[in-house]
Amino acid sequence: MVTQSGTNSLYNWFAVLRSDGAGWMKGFIPGGELCGANATIYDFGGFDLARDDRPVTHLTAGATIRFRCNKWAAHPGWFRSHITKDTWAPSRPLSWDGLEPEPFDKVQDLPRAGGPGSENSDYLWNVKLPEDKTGRHIIYSVWQRSDSDETFYNCSDVVFDGGNGEVTSVGESGTLPPPSQSPSPSAPASPQPGMSHRTTSDWADGAPDRQG
């Protein structure tokens, strides 16, 4: 991935951004380039490579978990989460026909937690994961601002195997320890305007995604 897109793709806080996205998906981003979004300002094409050795988060189908999106700069908008079909496999790039047709979660103007403009400032919301999913999948997330055309695209590699947010295949050891404590999903914050400008979306304890 770094060979193709360089190290900037690992830490660029703008993430996979299309300033002309306006929420567009199919027909706007070419098939096979969903994770890199055919970005024109920065090269994220390495995220589109078909790999079966990416870090993954272990999840349980049908469970309710908490999503986190960093709010470095607040903007109103929508966050949509899609899941791959059962026929998808990590041995080929993600195309539009590899996604379920409807998002399994959609939220608007998320509540916020923490102070503004910092790495500890987040939007948190509870999400019920799709039922009847097993094995490797990608959660494809799209954040669409409602106050401009800026749209952010994100691929998160997961495996539905009864896990509770454990992350594996990270670093030299290949494994991170399971989270010591996950935020309770039973009490989401009260809704108020604003969403994250930085789509480093993750799960309760920092699951990997393809934005570094």
C-alpha positions as CSV (number, residue, x, y, z in Angstrom):
1,M,0.0,0.0,0.0
2,V,2.8,2.4,1.0
3,T,4.7,1.5,-2.2
4,Q,1.7,2.7,-4.3
5,S,0.4,5.7,-2.2
6,G,3.3,6.7,0.0
7,T,3.3,7.2,3.8
8,N,1.1,10.3,3.5
9,S,-1.9,8.0,3.1
10,L,-1.3,6.6,6.6
11,Y,-1.5,9.9,8.5
12,N,-3.1,12.5,6.3
13,W,-5.8,13.9,8.6
14,F,-8.0,15.0,5.7
15,A,-8.5,11.3,5.0
16,V,-10.1,10.0,1.8
17,L,-11.8,13.2,0.7
18,R,-13.7,14.3,-2.4
19,S,-14.3,18.0,-2.3
20,D,-16.8,17.5,-5.2
21,G,-18.4,14.4,-3.8
22,A,-21.8,15.8,-2.7
23,G,-22.6,12.4,-1.2
24,W,-22.3,10.6,-4.6
25,M,-21.3,7.0,-4.6
26,K,-22.2,4.6,-7.5
27,G,-21.6,6.2,-10.8
28,F,-19.3,8.8,-9.3
29,I,-16.5,6.6,-7.9
30,P,-15.4,3.8,-10.3
31,G,-15.9,0.2,-9.2
32,G,-12.8,-1.3,-7.6
33,E,-11.8,2.2,-6.3
34,L,-14.3,2.6,-3.5
35,C,-11.7,2.6,-0.6
36,G,-9.5,5.2,-2.3
37,A,-12.5,7.1,-3.8
38,N,-10.5,8.0,-6.9
39,A,-9.2,11.0,-4.8
40,T,-7.7,13.7,-7.0
41,I,-5.9,15.8,-4.3
42,Y,-4.0,12.9,-2.5
43,D,-3.3,9.4,-3.6
44,F,-5.2,6.8,-1.6
45,G,-5.2,4.1,-4.4
46,G,-3.2,1.8,-2.1
47,F,-6.4,1.3,-0.1
48,D,-8.0,-0.3,-3.1
49,L,-5.5,-3.2,-3.3
50,A,-7.0,-6.6,-2.8
51,R,-5.3,-7.9,0.3
52,D,-6.3,-10.6,2.8
53,D,-3.7,-9.6,5.4
54,R,-5.1,-6.3,6.5
55,P,-5.7,-5.6,10.2
56,V,-9.3,-6.6,11.2
57,T,-11.7,-6.0,14.0
58,H,-13.6,-9.0,15.3
59,L,-17.3,-8.5,15.7
60,T,-20.6,-10.3,16.4
61,A,-23.4,-10.1,13.9
62,G,-26.5,-8.5,15.2
63,A,-24.7,-6.9,18.2
64,T,-25.0,-3.3,19.1
65,I,-21.7,-1.5,19.3
66,R,-20.5,2.1,19.5
67,F,-19.1,3.9,16.5
68,R,-16.6,6.8,17.0
69,C,-15.8,9.6,14.5
70,N,-13.3,12.3,15.4
71,K,-14.7,15.8,15.4
72,W,-11.6,17.9,14.6
73,A,-13.9,20.4,12.9
74,A,-17.7,20.3,13.3
75,H,-20.0,20.2,10.4
76,P,-23.6,19.0,9.9
77,G,-24.3,16.1,7.6
78,W,-25.0,12.4,7.3
79,F,-23.0,9.3,8.0
80,R,-24.0,6.1,6.2
81,S,-22.6,2.6,6.8
82,H,-22.8,-0.2,4.3
83,I,-21.7,-3.8,4.5
84,T,-20.3,-6.2,1.9
85,K,-22.4,-9.0,0.5
86,D,-21.8,-12.6,1.5
87,T,-20.3,-13.2,-1.9
88,W,-17.5,-10.6,-1.4
89,A,-14.0,-11.8,-0.7
90,P,-10.8,-9.9,0.3
91,S,-9.0,-11.4,-2.7
92,R,-10.6,-8.9,-5.0
93,P,-11.1,-5.1,-4.9
94,L,-14.3,-3.8,-3.5
95,S,-16.8,-2.9,-6.2
96,W,-20.4,-1.5,-6.0
97,D,-21.9,-4.9,-6.7
98,G,-20.0,-6.2,-3.7
99,L,-22.0,-4.0,-1.3
100,E,-25.5,-4.6,0.1
101,P,-27.8,-2.2,-1.7
102,E,-28.9,-0.3,1.5
103,P,-26.9,1.0,4.4
104,F,-27.4,-0.8,7.7
105,D,-27.0,2.4,9.6
106,K,-27.6,6.1,8.8
107,V,-27.4,9.0,11.2
108,Q,-27.6,12.8,10.8
109,D,-26.1,15.7,12.9
110,L,-24.5,13.4,15.5
111,P,-24.2,14.3,19.2
112,R,-20.7,15.2,20.2
113,A,-18.4,14.3,23.1
114,G,-15.3,16.1,24.3
115,G,-13.9,19.5,23.6
116,P,-13.7,21.0,20.1
117,G,-10.7,20.6,17.7
118,S,-8.7,17.8,19.4
119,E,-8.0,14.1,19.0
120,N,-10.2,13.5,22.0
121,S,-13.2,15.2,20.5
122,D,-15.6,12.6,19.1
123,Y,-19.0,11.9,17.8
124,L,-20.3,8.7,19.4
125,W,-23.3,6.7,18.3
126,N,-24.7,3.3,18.8
127,V,-25.1,1.0,15.8
128,K,-26.8,-2.4,15.4
129,L,-24.6,-4.5,13.2
130,P,-26.2,-6.5,10.4
131,E,-27.6,-9.9,11.2
132,D,-26.6,-13.2,9.7
133,K,-23.1,-12.1,8.7
134,T,-20.1,-14.4,9.1
135,G,-16.4,-14.3,8.0
136,R,-14.5,-11.4,6.5
137,H,-16.3,-8.2,5.4
138,I,-15.8,-4.5,4.8
139,I,-17.8,-1.8,6.4
140,Y,-17.9,1.0,3.9
141,S,-18.7,4.4,5.5
142,V,-19.6,7.6,3.7
143,W,-19.7,10.9,5.5
144,Q,-21.5,13.6,3.6
145,R,-21.4,17.2,4.7
146,S,-24.7,19.1,4.3
147,D,-23.0,22.5,4.3
148,S,-20.7,21.8,1.4
149,D,-20.0,19.1,-1.2
150,E,-17.2,17.6,0.7
151,T,-17.7,13.9,1.2
152,F,-15.4,11.3,2.9
153,Y,-15.1,7.6,2.2
154,N,-13.8,4.9,4.4
155,C,-13.2,1.1,4.4
156,S,-12.9,-0.8,7.7
157,D,-11.9,-4.5,7.6
158,V,-13.9,-6.7,10.0
159,V,-14.6,-10.3,10.6
160,F,-17.8,-11.6,12.1
161,D,-16.7,-14.4,14.3
162,G,-18.3,-13.7,17.7
163,G,-15.7,-11.1,18.6
164,N,-16.2,-8.0,20.8
165,G,-13.9,-5.4,19.2
166,E,-10.6,-7.3,19.4
167,V,-8.1,-6.2,16.8
168,T,-5.6,-8.5,15.1
169,S,-2.8,-8.3,12.6
170,V,-1.4,-5.0,13.8
171,G,2.3,-4.4,14.3
172,E,5.1,-6.8,14.6
173,S,3.3,-9.1,17.0
174,G,0.3,-9.3,14.7
175,T,-2.2,-8.9,17.6
176,L,-3.5,-6.2,19.9
177,P,-4.9,-7.2,23.3
178,P,-8.7,-7.2,23.6
179,P,-10.2,-4.0,25.0
180,S,-10.2,-3.8,28.8
181,Q,-13.5,-2.0,28.8
182,S,-15.9,-0.9,26.1
183,P,-18.3,2.0,26.4
184,S,-21.8,1.0,27.2
185,P,-24.0,1.1,24.1
186,S,-27.1,1.6,26.2
187,A,-27.0,5.4,26.7
188,P,-26.2,7.5,23.6
189,A,-25.9,11.2,24.0
190,S,-28.7,13.6,23.2
191,P,-28.8,14.7,19.5
192,Q,-27.3,18.0,18.6
193,P,-25.9,19.5,15.4
194,G,-22.4,18.7,14.0
195,M,-20.3,15.9,12.6
196,S,-16.7,15.0,12.2
197,H,-14.4,16.6,9.6
198,R,-12.0,13.7,9.9
199,T,-13.4,10.3,9.1
200,T,-11.0,8.1,11.1
201,S,-14.0,6.0,12.1
202,D,-13.5,3.2,14.4
203,W,-15.2,0.9,17.0
204,A,-15.2,1.2,20.7
205,D,-11.5,0.7,21.3
206,G,-9.8,1.8,18.1
207,A,-10.4,-0.7,15.3
208,P,-8.3,-0.3,12.3
209,D,-9.5,1.2,9.0
210,R,-7.8,2.0,5.8
211,Q,-7.1,5.6,6.6
212,G,-4.3,5.0,9.0
